[in-house]
Amino acid sequence: MAAGERSKTVIVTVSSRHMDVSPSLKSYAELKANKLLKYYDRIQEIEVVLDAAKDGTRVEMIVNAEHNNTFIATHDVGGAYACIDGCVDKLERQLSQHKERFRNRKHPVGTEDKRSRVEAPEPDEV
């Protein structure tokens, strides 16, 4: 392992309400949840809750990260696998936006650096 690399293990909990989770669905949810580390590396725990209701399956994913950051995504359109994919898409967007805001908090977008701006004389003043 190189000096800058660190092995990251994340606790992924898959639970269900009003249904039984098959081993293939559980492994699929764990696989997709572990891909979220690519977007934000300070994730500590991911909880996946599958709920079977009268109108279909609902999936909720809760991501706990460092500094008490919590990201929640729910999806209820389609089957269980489609709901997991929908939640992962929503969390990818949330985590990417959070990471971007976190990295640029000292240099907000829209403000120019005064040192890099060089004022040139206008052509009609010459």
Order of alpha helices (4+ residues) and beta strands (2+ residues): beta-alpha-beta-beta-beta-alpha
